[in-house]
């Protein structure tokens, strides 16, 4: 699936993220990159990006990395965020780029759940960087993977 195809899919399956301006920009087996730009629609009263809009972009960078891996496994595997943490280090204005580069960690967790038929969890991190190259946030998501029976 290309980023453009995924963004069209998002309009129907993740409309809140789509309307907030979250877009998938790059997807490889190693990393996923998403962006979101500050707009009237996703701002808070302090003229910066609402934390939830950042969270949607960050979560998408971790979840989108899993989709093709699960599909390629040939197994029916459910995925669910069971915990998350966030640290905000700077006001988010302009375009924020979130990157998750933990494809290998997903491979390991997916292999474990498929081989053992036991649920597996994996913590994935996504860093948000503004247009000046300054980190504005770090999100961590604990994903649960489970083979469907």
C-alpha positions as CSV (number, residue, x, y, z in Angstrom):
1,X,0.0,0.0,0.0
2,X,1.4,3.4,-1.0
3,X,1.1,6.4,1.3
4,X,-1.4,8.0,-1.1
5,X,-3.6,4.8,-0.9
6,X,-3.3,4.7,2.8
7,X,-4.3,8.4,3.1
8,X,-7.5,7.6,1.1
9,X,-8.2,4.6,3.3
10,X,-7.8,6.9,6.3
11,X,-10.6,9.2,5.1
12,X,-13.0,6.3,5.6
13,X,-11.5,4.4,8.5
14,X,-9.8,7.2,10.5
15,X,-11.8,10.3,9.6
16,X,-10.8,12.3,12.7
17,X,-7.1,11.9,11.8
18,X,-7.8,12.8,8.2
19,X,-9.7,16.0,9.0
20,X,-7.0,17.0,11.5
21,X,-4.5,16.9,8.7
22,X,-2.6,13.7,9.6
23,X,-0.9,12.2,6.5
24,X,1.3,9.2,6.0
25,X,4.4,10.4,4.0
26,X,6.7,7.4,4.0
27,X,6.3,3.7,4.7
28,X,9.1,1.1,4.5
29,X,9.7,-2.2,6.3
30,X,11.9,-0.2,8.7
31,X,10.1,3.1,9.4
32,X,7.0,5.1,8.9
33,X,6.8,8.9,8.7
34,X,3.6,10.9,9.3
35,X,3.0,14.7,9.3
36,X,0.4,17.0,10.7
37,X,0.3,20.8,10.2
38,X,-1.0,23.3,12.7
39,X,-4.4,24.6,11.5
40,X,-7.5,26.2,12.8
41,X,-9.1,22.7,13.0
42,X,-6.4,21.1,15.3
43,X,-5.2,24.1,17.4
44,X,-5.7,24.6,21.1
45,X,-6.5,28.0,22.8
46,X,-2.8,28.7,23.1
47,X,-2.2,28.8,19.3
48,X,-0.3,25.5,19.2
49,X,-1.3,22.1,18.1
50,X,-3.7,20.2,20.4
51,X,-2.0,17.2,22.0
52,X,-4.5,14.8,20.5
53,X,-3.7,15.8,17.0
54,X,-0.1,15.1,17.7
55,X,-1.1,11.8,19.2
56,X,-3.0,10.7,16.2
57,X,0.0,11.4,13.9
58,X,2.4,9.7,16.3
59,X,0.1,6.6,16.7
60,X,-0.3,6.4,12.9
61,X,3.5,6.3,12.5
62,X,3.6,3.2,14.7
63,X,0.5,1.4,13.6
64,X,1.0,2.0,9.8
65,X,4.4,0.2,10.2
66,X,2.5,-2.9,11.5
67,X,-0.2,-3.1,8.8
68,X,1.9,-4.5,5.9
69,X,3.9,-6.8,8.2
70,X,0.7,-8.4,9.5
71,X,-0.7,-8.7,6.0
72,X,2.5,-10.2,4.7
73,X,2.5,-12.8,7.5
74,X,-0.5,-14.5,6.1
75,X,-2.1,-14.7,9.5
76,X,-5.0,-12.9,11.0
77,X,-3.5,-10.9,13.8
78,X,-5.3,-8.3,15.9
79,X,-3.5,-5.1,17.0
80,X,-4.5,-2.8,19.8
81,X,-2.9,0.0,21.8
82,X,-3.0,-1.0,25.4
83,X,-0.9,1.8,26.9
84,X,0.7,5.1,25.9
85,X,3.0,7.8,27.2
86,X,3.8,11.2,25.9
87,X,6.4,13.9,26.7
88,X,6.0,17.4,25.2
89,X,9.2,19.4,25.0
90,X,8.2,22.5,22.9
91,X,5.1,24.2,21.6
92,X,4.0,22.5,18.4
93,X,3.5,25.0,15.6
94,X,3.9,24.6,11.8
95,X,4.3,21.1,10.3
96,X,5.3,18.4,12.7
97,X,6.9,15.2,11.4
98,X,6.5,12.0,13.4
99,X,8.9,9.1,12.8
100,X,8.9,5.5,14.1
101,X,11.9,3.4,13.0
102,X,11.3,0.2,14.9
103,X,10.3,-2.2,12.1
104,X,12.7,-4.9,13.6
105,X,10.9,-4.7,17.0
106,X,7.6,-5.3,15.3
107,X,9.1,-8.2,13.3
108,X,10.2,-9.8,16.6
109,X,6.9,-9.4,18.4
110,X,4.9,-10.6,15.3
111,X,7.1,-13.7,15.0
112,X,6.6,-14.5,18.7
113,X,2.8,-14.2,18.6
114,X,2.6,-16.3,15.4
115,X,5.0,-19.0,16.5
116,X,3.6,-19.4,20.1
117,X,0.0,-18.3,19.5
118,X,0.4,-16.3,22.7
119,X,-0.2,-12.5,22.7
120,X,2.8,-10.3,22.4
121,X,3.4,-6.7,23.3
122,X,5.8,-4.2,21.8
123,X,6.6,-0.6,22.8
124,X,7.0,1.7,19.8
125,X,8.3,5.2,20.0
126,X,7.5,8.1,17.6
127,X,9.4,11.4,17.8
128,X,7.8,14.6,16.7
129,X,10.1,17.1,15.0
130,X,9.1,20.6,13.9
131,X,10.2,22.4,10.7
132,X,13.3,23.7,12.4
133,X,14.5,20.3,13.4
134,X,13.5,20.7,17.0
135,X,11.9,17.9,18.9
136,X,8.5,18.9,20.2
137,X,7.2,15.6,21.5
138,X,7.9,11.9,22.1
139,X,5.1,9.4,22.1
140,X,5.4,5.8,23.2
141,X,2.7,3.2,22.5
142,X,2.5,-0.3,23.9
143,X,0.8,-2.4,21.2
144,X,-0.7,-5.8,21.8
145,X,-0.6,-8.4,19.0
146,X,-2.6,-11.5,19.1
147,X,-3.3,-14.2,16.5
148,X,-7.1,-14.5,15.9
149,X,-8.5,-17.9,16.3
